[in-house]
Amino acid sequence: MKNFENIQFLTLANTLVSLLTAFVLGSIVGFERQFRQRTAGLRTNVLVAVGAAIFVDMAFRVSGADGGARVISYVVSGVGFLGAGAIMREGGSIRGLNTAATLWGSAAIGACAGASLMLEAVAATAFVLAANTLLRPVVSYVNRQPLDSQTSEVTNVIHVIANVEHRQAAMTVLEEVLEAEQLPLSELKIDQFGENEVEIEAALSEASVDELDLDRVTASIAASPAVRTAFWAARTV
């Protein structure tokens, strides 16, 4: 009973408001990630935001502003390690950077909520959400602009395998699909692939293209009867 007598209901109510704020705002960020089927979706972003809020709120209650400031610095570094786990290297490309950055943003939102900086938490949510939604058309536009190949660190290459007698038909399919997707070529190479097949390598001009777009493009090319298989890979230059 003594423990119940020591409960400060006003402080408890403030903590609940902080956690609820972190939960709601983390859900908003996480929903957008879940909708786009990213690695860190709704639950992950909510847990990161709420976890950061719990630690920061507890530190403020136990040690005051100095303790809260120390814990916030630990949250920043700790979530950095968590985000690093979401980063994967595939060939010459790296995946998960945006996911890691979003988790970092969710932690910042939770830390603001835990420190009772509610308006700051709302503002941070708006900016994280804007970065993941409003900037997508800008990124897509920039990625589709032809670049000098000397300035590109990574080149995405589409590989098409076809029988020798279907070489021209496969070339036509490749060109039509790339034109429809507005993906300009920087280099096209055809090599013998075994005895009866050829390999067509189409290097794209963009420095980076969304991997889901490349998966869709190669699937569309591979669907042609003239093509035996099609796939893409990143090549460092």
Beta strands, then each sheet from edge to edge (+ up, - down):
strand 1: 88-90
strand 2: 93-95
strand 3: 154-163
strand 4: 185-193
strand 5: 197-204
strand 6: 229-236
sheet 1: 1+ 2-
sheet 2: 4+ 5- 3+ 6-
end
